[in-house]
Amino acid sequence: MILIAAVPIAPLAVGAVGFIAAVGLGSIAWYNSKRPAGWENAERPNYVPKVDDPNDEQAQLKEDG
């Protein structure tokens, strides 16, 4: 017989929340990164926020002038 009371809930909850946070943040980072070959024209979903990259602005300033 499996004892449910013997399973520690706190470590499982921390692990589950951490996993969900890692997947969410990783998705945001992936969608805002440079696209791999074949994904250049892929659109970012509406629920993923746009994160500005200051390195892109500096590279564009160098190209402009």
N, CA, C and O atoms as a Tripos MOL2 file, in Angstrom:
@<TRIPOS>MOLECULE
protein
  260   259    65     0     0
PROTEIN
NO_CHARGES

@<TRIPOS>ATOM
      1 N           0.8440   -1.1760    0.0000 N.3       1 MET1
      2 CA          0.0000    0.0000    0.0000 C.3       1 MET1
      3 C           0.8880    1.2370    0.0000 C.2       1 MET1
      4 O           1.8670    1.2930    0.7440 O.2       1 MET1
      5 N           0.5640    2.2200   -0.8140 N.am      2 ILE2
      6 CA          1.3440    3.4640   -0.9140 C.3       2 ILE2
      7 C           0.8160    4.4580    0.1140 C.2       2 ILE2
      8 O          -0.3860    4.7000    0.2170 O.2       2 ILE2
      9 N           1.7500    5.0250    0.8680 N.am      3 LEU3
     10 CA          1.3750    6.0210    1.8670 C.3       3 LEU3
     11 C           1.4950    7.4160    1.2720 C.2       3 LEU3
     12 O           2.5960    7.8740    0.9690 O.2       3 LEU3
     13 N           0.3770    8.0800    1.1070 N.am      4 ILE4
     14 CA          0.3710    9.4340    0.5440 C.3       4 ILE4
     15 C           0.9330   10.4270    1.5650 C.2       4 ILE4
     16 O           1.5710   11.4050    1.1730 O.2       4 ILE4
     17 N           0.7150   10.2060    2.8380 N.am      5 ALA5
     18 CA          1.1530   11.1320    3.8770 C.3       5 ALA5
     19 C           2.6820   11.1680    3.9850 C.2       5 ALA5
     20 O           3.2320   12.1300    4.5210 O.2       5 ALA5
     21 N           3.3740   10.1460    3.4900 N.am      6 ALA6
     22 CA          4.8290   10.0950    3.6010 C.3       6 ALA6
     23 C           5.5200   10.9010    2.5060 C.2       6 ALA6
     24 O           6.7370   11.0810    2.5590 O.2       6 ALA6
     25 N           4.7720   11.3910    1.5120 N.am      7 VAL7
     26 CA          5.3610   12.1590    0.4090 C.3       7 VAL7
     27 C           5.4690   13.6220    0.8310 C.2       7 VAL7
     28 O           4.4610   14.2470    1.1610 O.2       7 VAL7
     29 N           6.6840   14.1720    0.8230 N.am      8 PRO8
     30 CA          6.8300   15.5850    1.1910 C.3       8 PRO8
     31 C           6.2790   16.4960    0.0940 C.2       8 PRO8
     32 O           6.7010   16.4180   -1.0600 O.2       8 PRO8
     33 N           5.3460   17.3470    0.4610 N.am      9 ILE9
     34 CA          4.6530   18.1960   -0.5010 C.3       9 ILE9
     35 C           5.4970   19.4140   -0.8850 C.2       9 ILE9
     36 O           5.5120   19.7900   -2.0570 O.2       9 ILE9
     37 N           6.1960   20.0370    0.0590 N.am     10 ALA10
     38 CA          6.9350   21.2730   -0.2060 C.3      10 ALA10
     39 C           7.9900   21.1050   -1.3080 C.2      10 ALA10
     40 O           8.0160   21.9270   -2.2240 O.2      10 ALA10
     41 N           8.8590   20.0890   -1.2710 N.am     11 PRO11
     42 CA          9.8420   19.9450   -2.3550 C.3      11 PRO11
     43 C           9.1940   19.6920   -3.7160 C.2      11 PRO11
     44 O           9.6930   20.1620   -4.7380 O.2      11 PRO11
     45 N           8.0950   18.9590   -3.7300 N.am     12 LEU12
     46 CA          7.3980   18.7190   -4.9920 C.3      12 LEU12
     47 C           6.8100   20.0160   -5.5400 C.2      12 LEU12
     48 O           6.8640   20.2620   -6.7450 O.2      12 LEU12
     49 N           6.2550   20.8360   -4.6700 N.am     13 ALA13
     50 CA          5.6750   22.1160   -5.0890 C.3      13 ALA13
     51 C           6.7600   23.0520   -5.6090 C.2      13 ALA13
     52 O           6.5670   23.7110   -6.6310 O.2      13 ALA13
     53 N           7.8940   23.1190   -4.9220 N.am     14 VAL14
     54 CA          9.0000   23.9750   -5.3690 C.3      14 VAL14
     55 C           9.5190   23.5060   -6.7230 C.2      14 VAL14
     56 O           9.7890   24.3250   -7.6020 O.2      14 VAL14
     57 N           9.6570   22.2200   -6.8930 N.am     15 GLY15
     58 CA         10.1160   21.6820   -8.1680 C.3      15 GLY15
     59 C           9.1390   21.9680   -9.2960 C.2      15 GLY15
     60 O           9.5530   22.3170  -10.4020 O.2      15 GLY15
     61 N           7.8580   21.8250   -9.0320 N.am     16 ALA16
     62 CA          6.8400   22.0710  -10.0570 C.3      16 ALA16
     63 C           6.8140   23.5470  -10.4500 C.2      16 ALA16
     64 O           6.7570   23.8700  -11.6360 O.2      16 ALA16
     65 N           6.8540   24.4370   -9.4710 N.am     17 VAL17
     66 CA          6.8530   25.8800   -9.7640 C.3      17 VAL17
     67 C           8.1310   26.2630  -10.5070 C.2      17 VAL17
     68 O           8.0820   27.0530  -11.4510 O.2      17 VAL17
     69 N           9.2600   25.7200  -10.0990 N.am     18 GLY18
     70 CA         10.5230   26.0100  -10.7750 C.3      18 GLY18
     71 C          10.5280   25.5260  -12.2110 C.2      18 GLY18
     72 O          11.0360   26.2130  -13.0970 O.2      18 GLY18
     73 N           9.9740   24.3630  -12.4460 N.am     19 PHE19
     74 CA          9.9060   23.8310  -13.8090 C.3      19 PHE19
     75 C           9.0300   24.7090  -14.6950 C.2      19 PHE19
     76 O           9.3980   25.0200  -15.8280 O.2      19 PHE19
     77 N           7.8790   25.1030  -14.1780 N.am     20 ILE20
     78 CA          6.9790   25.9660  -14.9460 C.3      20 ILE20
     79 C           7.6460   27.3080  -15.2360 C.2      20 ILE20
     80 O           7.5170   27.8280  -16.3440 O.2      20 ILE20
     81 N           8.3540   27.8770  -14.2640 N.am     21 ALA21
     82 CA          9.0540   29.1460  -14.4730 C.3      21 ALA21
     83 C          10.1580   28.9930  -15.5120 C.2      21 ALA21
     84 O          10.3310   29.8650  -16.3640 O.2      21 ALA21
     85 N          10.8950   27.9100  -15.4510 N.am     22 ALA22
     86 CA         11.9810   27.6850  -16.4110 C.3      22 ALA22
     87 C          11.4410   27.5410  -17.8330 C.2      22 ALA22
     88 O          12.0220   28.0830  -18.7730 O.2      22 ALA22
     89 N          10.3530   26.8270  -17.9950 N.am     23 VAL23
     90 CA          9.7580   26.6610  -19.3210 C.3      23 VAL23
     91 C           9.2300   27.9980  -19.8330 C.2      23 VAL23
     92 O           9.4080   28.3260  -21.0060 O.2      23 VAL23
     93 N           8.5880   28.7640  -18.9700 N.am     24 GLY24
     94 CA          8.0480   30.0620  -19.3820 C.3      24 GLY24
     95 C           9.1370   31.0460  -19.7650 C.2      24 GLY24
     96 O           9.0520   31.6860  -20.8130 O.2      24 GLY24
     97 N          10.1500   31.1750  -18.9370 N.am     25 LEU25
     98 CA         11.2470   32.1030  -19.2410 C.3      25 LEU25
     99 C          12.0540   31.6360  -20.4470 C.2      25 LEU25
    100 O          12.4960   32.4560  -21.2520 O.2      25 LEU25
    101 N          12.2470   30.3480  -20.5740 N.am     26 GLY26
    102 CA         12.9560   29.8240  -21.7320 C.3      26 GLY26
    103 C          12.1970   30.0750  -23.0260 C.2      26 GLY26
    104 O          12.8080   30.3520  -24.0580 O.2      26 GLY26
    105 N          10.8800   29.9830  -22.9830 N.am     27 SER27
    106 CA         10.0670   30.2590  -24.1670 C.3      27 SER27
    107 C          10.1720   31.7270  -24.5680 C.2      27 SER27
    108 O          10.3000   32.0400  -25.7510 O.2      27 SER27
    109 N          10.1190   32.6160  -23.5990 N.am     28 ILE28
    110 CA         10.2660   34.0460  -23.8870 C.3      28 ILE28
    111 C          11.6270   34.3140  -24.5000 C.2      28 ILE28
    112 O          11.7250   35.0390  -25.4900 O.2      28 ILE28
    113 N          12.6710   33.7480  -23.9380 N.am     29 ALA29
    114 CA         14.0210   33.9640  -24.4690 C.3      29 ALA29
    115 C          14.1560   33.3950  -25.8710 C.2      29 ALA29
    116 O          14.7740   34.0250  -26.7290 O.2      29 ALA29
    117 N          13.5940   32.2210  -26.1250 N.am     30 TRP30
    118 CA         13.7180   31.6110  -27.4410 C.3      30 TRP30
    119 C          12.9840   32.4270  -28.4960 C.2      30 TRP30
    120 O          13.5150   32.6630  -29.5810 O.2      30 TRP30
    121 N          11.7600   32.8620  -28.1810 N.am     31 TYR31
    122 CA         10.9790   33.6130  -29.1560 C.3      31 TYR31
    123 C          11.6050   34.9760  -29.4570 C.2      31 TYR31
    124 O          11.4030   35.5100  -30.5480 O.2      31 TYR31
    125 N          12.3550   35.5450  -28.5200 N.am     32 ASN32
    126 CA         12.9720   36.8450  -28.7310 C.3      32 ASN32
    127 C          14.4000   36.7500  -29.2500 C.2      32 ASN32
    128 O          15.0370   37.7760  -29.4890 O.2      32 ASN32
    129 N          14.9080   35.5440  -29.4270 N.am     33 SER33
    130 CA         16.2740   35.3750  -29.9130 C.3      33 SER33
    131 C          16.3000   35.4340  -31.4360 C.2      33 SER33
    132 O          15.2570   35.4990  -32.0860 O.2      33 SER33
    133 N          17.4870   35.4110  -31.9850 N.am     34 LYS34
    134 CA         17.6180   35.3270  -33.4360 C.3      34 LYS34
    135 C          17.0970   33.9580  -33.8620 C.2      34 LYS34
    136 O          17.3520   32.9570  -33.1940 O.2      34 LYS34
    137 N          16.3920   33.9180  -34.9380 N.am     35 ARG35
    138 CA         15.7800   32.6770  -35.3850 C.3      35 ARG35
    139 C          16.7980   31.7650  -36.0800 C.2      35 ARG35
    140 O          17.6530   32.2440  -36.8240 O.2      35 ARG35
    141 N          16.7090   30.4750  -35.8410 N.am     36 PRO36
    142 CA         17.5530   29.5410  -36.5780 C.3      36 PRO36
    143 C          17.1100   29.4440  -38.0370 C.2      36 PRO36
    144 O          16.0400   29.9370  -38.3930 O.2      36 PRO36
    145 N          17.9120   28.8230  -38.8680 N.am     37 ALA37
    146 CA         17.6170   28.6940  -40.2910 C.3      37 ALA37
    147 C          16.2360   28.0790  -40.4900 C.2      37 ALA37
    148 O          15.9130   27.0480  -39.9000 O.2      37 ALA37
    149 N          15.4350   28.7150  -41.3160 N.am     38 GLY38
    150 CA         14.0880   28.2320  -41.5820 C.3      38 GLY38
    151 C          13.0300   28.8750  -40.7150 C.2      38 GLY38
    152 O          11.8410   28.7480  -41.0090 O.2      38 GLY38
    153 N          13.4250   29.5680  -39.6480 N.am     39 TRP39
    154 CA         12.4830   30.2000  -38.7280 C.3      39 TRP39
    155 C          12.5580   31.7260  -38.7940 C.2      39 TRP39
    156 O          11.9780   32.4010  -37.9430 O.2      39 TRP39
    157 N          13.2670   32.2890  -39.7940 N.am     40 GLU40
    158 CA         13.4740   33.7280  -39.8480 C.3      40 GLU40
    159 C          12.1650   34.5150  -39.9230 C.2      40 GLU40
    160 O          12.0510   35.5900  -39.3340 O.2      40 GLU40
    161 N          11.1860   33.9840  -40.6430 N.am     41 ASN41
    162 CA          9.9250   34.7000  -40.8450 C.3      41 ASN41
    163 C           8.8360   34.2850  -39.8630 C.2      41 ASN41
    164 O           7.6890   34.7090  -40.0040 O.2      41 ASN41
    165 N           9.1730   33.4670  -38.8760 N.am     42 ALA42
    166 CA          8.1840   33.0280  -37.8970 C.3      42 ALA42
    167 C           7.7870   34.2060  -37.0080 C.2      42 ALA42
    168 O           8.6390   34.9800  -36.5710 O.2      42 ALA42
    169 N           6.5010   34.3300  -36.7510 N.am     43 GLU43
    170 CA          6.0150   35.4230  -35.9150 C.3      43 GLU43
    171 C           6.0020   35.0070  -34.4560 C.2      43 GLU43
    172 O           5.7780   33.8430  -34.1230 O.2      43 GLU43
    173 N           6.2480   35.9910  -33.5850 N.am     44 ARG44
    174 CA          6.2070   35.7700  -32.1440 C.3      44 ARG44
    175 C           4.7470   35.7470  -31.7050 C.2      44 ARG44
    176 O           3.9850   36.6200  -32.1200 O.2      44 ARG44
    177 N           4.3270   34.7940  -30.8920 N.am     45 PRO45
    178 CA          2.9410   34.7670  -30.3990 C.3      45 PRO45
    179 C           2.6320   36.0330  -29.5980 C.2      45 PRO45
    180 O           3.5350   36.6470  -29.0290 O.2      45 PRO45
    181 N           1.3750   36.4150  -29.5550 N.am     46 ASN46
    182 CA          0.9570   37.6360  -28.8580 C.3      46 ASN46
    183 C           1.2200   37.5870  -27.3550 C.2      46 ASN46
    184 O           1.4240   38.6270  -26.7290 O.2      46 ASN46
    185 N           1.2160   36.4030  -26.7800 N.am     47 TYR47
    186 CA          1.3800   36.2970  -25.3300 C.3      47 TYR47
    187 C           2.8450   36.3670  -24.8980 C.2      47 TYR47
    188 O           3.1200   36.4000  -23.6990 O.2      47 TYR47
    189 N           3.7870   36.3920  -25.8340 N.am     48 VAL48
    190 CA          5.2090   36.4890  -25.4990 C.3      48 VAL48
    191 C           5.6230   37.9520  -25.5930 C.2      48 VAL48
    192 O           5.5140   38.5520  -26.6630 O.2      48 VAL48
    193 N           6.0990   38.5450  -24.4850 N.am     49 PRO49
    194 CA          6.4770   39.9630  -24.5310 C.3      49 PRO49
    195 C           7.7330   40.2000  -25.3540 C.2      49 PRO49
    196 O           8.6100   39.3400  -25.4310 O.2      49 PRO49
    197 N           7.8120   41.3830  -25.9720 N.am     50 LYS50
    198 CA          8.9980   41.7590  -26.7610 C.3      50 LYS50
    199 C          10.0670   42.2470  -25.8030 C.2      50 LYS50
    200 O           9.7980   43.1010  -24.9590 O.2      50 LYS50
    201 N          11.2710   41.7190  -25.9220 N.am     51 VAL51
    202 CA         12.4050   42.1320  -25.1000 C.3      51 VAL51
    203 C          13.4150   42.7940  -26.0290 C.2      51 VAL51
    204 O          13.9090   42.1690  -26.9670 O.2      51 VAL51
    205 N          13.7210   44.0710  -25.7620 N.am     52 ASP52
    206 CA         14.6720   44.7920  -26.6020 C.3      52 ASP52
    207 C          16.0940   44.3870  -26.2600 C.2      52 ASP52
    208 O          16.4400   44.2420  -25.0880 O.2      52 ASP52
    209 N          16.9160   44.2050  -27.2820 N.am     53 ASP53
    210 CA         18.3190   43.8420  -27.1070 C.3      53 ASP53
    211 C          19.1810   45.0560  -27.4100 C.2      53 ASP53
    212 O          19.2280   45.4960  -28.5590 O.2      53 ASP53
    213 N          19.8720   45.6140  -26.4070 N.am     54 PRO54
    214 CA         20.6850   46.8000  -26.6500 C.3      54 PRO54
    215 C          21.8220   46.5410  -27.6310 C.2      54 PRO54
    216 O          22.3060   47.4820  -28.2610 O.2      54 PRO54
    217 N          22.2600   45.3010  -27.7790 N.am     55 ASN55
    218 CA         23.3230   44.9820  -28.7300 C.3      55 ASN55
    219 C          22.8580   45.1820  -30.1710 C.2      55 ASN55
    220 O          23.6470   45.5870  -31.0240 O.2      55 ASN55
    221 N          21.5870   44.9040  -30.4470 N.am     56 ASP56
    222 CA         21.0620   45.1090  -31.7900 C.3      56 ASP56
    223 C          21.0440   46.5860  -32.1480 C.2      56 ASP56
    224 O          21.3320   46.9420  -33.2910 O.2      56 ASP56
    225 N          20.7120   47.4550  -31.1960 N.am     57 GLU57
    226 CA         20.6900   48.8950  -31.4440 C.3      57 GLU57
    227 C          22.1050   49.4080  -31.7490 C.2      57 GLU57
    228 O          22.2850   50.2360  -32.6420 O.2      57 GLU57
    229 N          23.0880   48.9250  -31.0220 N.am     58 GLN58
    230 CA         24.4650   49.3580  -31.2450 C.3      58 GLN58
    231 C          24.9580   48.8900  -32.6090 C.2      58 GLN58
    232 O          25.6570   49.6340  -33.2970 O.2      58 GLN58
    233 N          24.6110   47.6840  -33.0060 N.am     59 ALA59
    234 CA         25.0320   47.1660  -34.3150 C.3      59 ALA59
    235 C          24.3820   47.9760  -35.4280 C.2      59 ALA59
    236 O          25.0140   48.2500  -36.4480 O.2      59 ALA59
    237 N          23.1380   48.3540  -35.2420 N.am     60 GLN60
    238 CA         22.4520   49.1330  -36.2680 C.3      60 GLN60
    239 C          23.0450   50.5400  -36.3670 C.2      60 GLN60
    240 O          23.1310   51.0900  -37.4660 O.2      60 GLN60
    241 N          23.4540   51.1280  -35.2490 N.am     61 LEU61
    242 CA         24.0840   52.4590  -35.2760 C.3      61 LEU61
    243 C          25.4120   52.4120  -36.0280 C.2      61 LEU61
    244 O          25.7530   53.3520  -36.7460 O.2      61 LEU61
    245 N          26.1610   51.3210  -35.8650 N.am     62 LYS62
    246 CA         27.4350   51.1760  -36.5790 C.3      62 LYS62
    247 C          27.2070   51.0660  -38.0750 C.2      62 LYS62
    248 O          27.9740   51.6090  -38.8700 O.2      62 LYS62
    249 N          26.1240   50.3450  -38.4650 N.am     63 GLU63
    250 CA         25.8380   50.1880  -39.8870 C.3      63 GLU63
    251 C          25.3740   51.5060  -40.5080 C.2      63 GLU63
    252 O          25.6830   51.7930  -41.6650 O.2      63 GLU63
    253 N          24.6290   52.3080  -39.7370 N.am     64 ASP64
    254 CA         24.0820   53.5550  -40.2650 C.3      64 ASP64
    255 C          25.1350   54.6380  -40.4290 C.2      64 ASP64
    256 O          25.0050   55.5030  -41.2950 O.2      64 ASP64
    257 N          26.1490   54.6000  -39.6290 N.am     65 GLY65
    258 CA         27.0260   55.7320  -39.7670 C.3      65 GLY65
    259 C          28.3350   55.6230  -39.2380 C.2      65 GLY65
    260 O          29.1190   56.5670  -39.3340 O.2      65 GLY65
@<TRIPOS>BOND
     1     1     2 1
     2     2     3 1
     3     3     4 2
     4     3     5 am
     5     5     6 1
     6     6     7 1
     7     7     8 2
     8     7     9 am
     9     9    10 1
    10    10    11 1
    11    11    12 2
    12    11    13 am
    13    13    14 1
    14    14    15 1
    15    15    16 2
    16    15    17 am
    17    17    18 1
    18    18    19 1
    19    19    20 2
    20    19    21 am
    21    21    22 1
    22    22    23 1
    23    23    24 2
    24    23    25 am
    25    25    26 1
    26    26    27 1
    27    27    28 2
    28    27    29 am
    29    29    30 1
    30    30    31 1
    31    31    32 2
    32    31    33 am
    33    33    34 1
    34    34    35 1
    35    35    36 2
    36    35    37 am
    37    37    38 1
    38    38    39 1
    39    39    40 2
    40    39    41 am
    41    41    42 1
    42    42    43 1
    43    43    44 2
    44    43    45 am
    45    45    46 1
    46    46    47 1
    47    47    48 2
    48    47    49 am
    49    49    50 1
    50    50    51 1
    51    51    52 2
    52    51    53 am
    53    53    54 1
    54    54    55 1
    55    55    56 2
    56    55    57 am
    57    57    58 1
    58    58    59 1
    59    59    60 2
    60    59    61 am
    61    61    62 1
    62    62    63 1
    63    63    64 2
    64    63    65 am
    65    65    66 1
    66    66    67 1
    67    67    68 2
    68    67    69 am
    69    69    70 1
    70    70    71 1
    71    71    72 2
    72    71    73 am
    73    73    74 1
    74    74    75 1
    75    75    76 2
    76    75    77 am
    77    77    78 1
    78    78    79 1
    79    79    80 2
    80    79    81 am
    81    81    82 1
    82    82    83 1
    83    83    84 2
    84    83    85 am
    85    85    86 1
    86    86    87 1
    87    87    88 2
    88    87    89 am
    89    89    90 1
    90    90    91 1
    91    91    92 2
    92    91    93 am
    93    93    94 1
    94    94    95 1
    95    95    96 2
    96    95    97 am
    97    97    98 1
    98    98    99 1
    99    99   100 2
   100    99   101 am
   101   101   102 1
   102   102   103 1
   103   103   104 2
   104   103   105 am
   105   105   106 1
   106   106   107 1
   107   107   108 2
   108   107   109 am
   109   109   110 1
   110   110   111 1
   111   111   112 2
   112   111   113 am
   113   113   114 1
   114   114   115 1
   115   115   116 2
   116   115   117 am
   117   117   118 1
   118   118   119 1
   119   119   120 2
   120   119   121 am
   121   121   122 1
   122   122   123 1
   123   123   124 2
   124   123   125 am
   125   125   126 1
   126   126   127 1
   127   127   128 2
   128   127   129 am
   129   129   130 1
   130   130   131 1
   131   131   132 2
   132   131   133 am
   133   133   134 1
   134   134   135 1
   135   135   136 2
   136   135   137 am
   137   137   138 1
   138   138   139 1
   139   139   140 2
   140   139   141 am
   141   141   142 1
   142   142   143 1
   143   143   144 2
   144   143   145 am
   145   145   146 1
   146   146   147 1
   147   147   148 2
   148   147   149 am
   149   149   150 1
   150   150   151 1
   151   151   152 2
   152   151   153 am
   153   153   154 1
   154   154   155 1
   155   155   156 2
   156   155   157 am
   157   157   158 1
   158   158   159 1
   159   159   160 2
   160   159   161 am
   161   161   162 1
   162   162   163 1
   163   163   164 2
   164   163   165 am
   165   165   166 1
   166   166   167 1
   167   167   168 2
   168   167   169 am
   169   169   170 1
   170   170   171 1
   171   171   172 2
   172   171   173 am
   173   173   174 1
   174   174   175 1
   175   175   176 2
   176   175   177 am
   177   177   178 1
   178   178   179 1
   179   179   180 2
   180   179   181 am
   181   181   182 1
   182   182   183 1
   183   183   184 2
   184   183   185 am
   185   185   186 1
   186   186   187 1
   187   187   188 2
   188   187   189 am
   189   189   190 1
   190   190   191 1
   191   191   192 2
   192   191   193 am
   193   193   194 1
   194   194   195 1
   195   195   196 2
   196   195   197 am
   197   197   198 1
   198   198   199 1
   199   199   200 2
   200   199   201 am
   201   201   202 1
   202   202   203 1
   203   203   204 2
   204   203   205 am
   205   205   206 1
   206   206   207 1
   207   207   208 2
   208   207   209 am
   209   209   210 1
   210   210   211 1
   211   211   212 2
   212   211   213 am
   213   213   214 1
   214   214   215 1
   215   215   216 2
   216   215   217 am
   217   217   218 1
   218   218   219 1
   219   219   220 2
   220   219   221 am
   221   221   222 1
   222   222   223 1
   223   223   224 2
   224   223   225 am
   225   225   226 1
   226   226   227 1
   227   227   228 2
   228   227   229 am
   229   229   230 1
   230   230   231 1
   231   231   232 2
   232   231   233 am
   233   233   234 1
   234   234   235 1
   235   235   236 2
   236   235   237 am
   237   237   238 1
   238   238   239 1
   239   239   240 2
   240   239   241 am
   241   241   242 1
   242   242   243 1
   243   243   244 2
   244   243   245 am
   245   245   246 1
   246   246   247 1
   247   247   248 2
   248   247   249 am
   249   249   250 1
   250   250   251 1
   251   251   252 2
   252   251   253 am
   253   253   254 1
   254   254   255 1
   255   255   256 2
   256   255   257 am
   257   257   258 1
   258   258   259 1
   259   259   260 2
@<TRIPOS>SUBSTRUCTURE
     1 MET1         2 RESIDUE 1 A MET
     2 ILE2         6 RESIDUE 1 A ILE
     3 LEU3        10 RESIDUE 1 A LEU
     4 ILE4        14 RESIDUE 1 A ILE
     5 ALA5        18 RESIDUE 1 A ALA
     6 ALA6        22 RESIDUE 1 A ALA
     7 VAL7        26 RESIDUE 1 A VAL
     8 PRO8        30 RESIDUE 1 A PRO
     9 ILE9        34 RESIDUE 1 A ILE
    10 ALA10       38 RESIDUE 1 A ALA
    11 PRO11       42 RESIDUE 1 A PRO
    12 LEU12       46 RESIDUE 1 A LEU
    13 ALA13       50 RESIDUE 1 A ALA
    14 VAL14       54 RESIDUE 1 A VAL
    15 GLY15       58 RESIDUE 1 A GLY
    16 ALA16       62 RESIDUE 1 A ALA
    17 VAL17       66 RESIDUE 1 A VAL
    18 GLY18       70 RESIDUE 1 A GLY
    19 PHE19       74 RESIDUE 1 A PHE
    20 ILE20       78 RESIDUE 1 A ILE
    21 ALA21       82 RESIDUE 1 A ALA
    22 ALA22       86 RESIDUE 1 A ALA
    23 VAL23       90 RESIDUE 1 A VAL
    24 GLY24       94 RESIDUE 1 A GLY
    25 LEU25       98 RESIDUE 1 A LEU
    26 GLY26      102 RESIDUE 1 A GLY
    27 SER27      106 RESIDUE 1 A SER
    28 ILE28      110 RESIDUE 1 A ILE
    29 ALA29      114 RESIDUE 1 A ALA
    30 TRP30      118 RESIDUE 1 A TRP
    31 TYR31      122 RESIDUE 1 A TYR
    32 ASN32      126 RESIDUE 1 A ASN
    33 SER33      130 RESIDUE 1 A SER
    34 LYS34      134 RESIDUE 1 A LYS
    35 ARG35      138 RESIDUE 1 A ARG
    36 PRO36      142 RESIDUE 1 A PRO
    37 ALA37      146 RESIDUE 1 A ALA
    38 GLY38      150 RESIDUE 1 A GLY
    39 TRP39      154 RESIDUE 1 A TRP
    40 GLU40      158 RESIDUE 1 A GLU
    41 ASN41      162 RESIDUE 1 A ASN
    42 ALA42      166 RESIDUE 1 A ALA
    43 GLU43      170 RESIDUE 1 A GLU
    44 ARG44      174 RESIDUE 1 A ARG
    45 PRO45      178 RESIDUE 1 A PRO
    46 ASN46      182 RESIDUE 1 A ASN
    47 TYR47      186 RESIDUE 1 A TYR
    48 VAL48      190 RESIDUE 1 A VAL
    49 PRO49      194 RESIDUE 1 A PRO
    50 LYS50      198 RESIDUE 1 A LYS
    51 VAL51      202 RESIDUE 1 A VAL
    52 ASP52      206 RESIDUE 1 A ASP
    53 ASP53      210 RESIDUE 1 A ASP
    54 PRO54      214 RESIDUE 1 A PRO
    55 ASN55      218 RESIDUE 1 A ASN
    56 ASP56      222 RESIDUE 1 A ASP
    57 GLU57      226 RESIDUE 1 A GLU
    58 GLN58      230 RESIDUE 1 A GLN
    59 ALA59      234 RESIDUE 1 A ALA
    60 GLN60      238 RESIDUE 1 A GLN
    61 LEU61      242 RESIDUE 1 A LEU
    62 LYS62      246 RESIDUE 1 A LYS
    63 GLU63      250 RESIDUE 1 A GLU
    64 ASP64      254 RESIDUE 1 A ASP
    65 GLY65      258 RESIDUE 1 A GLY
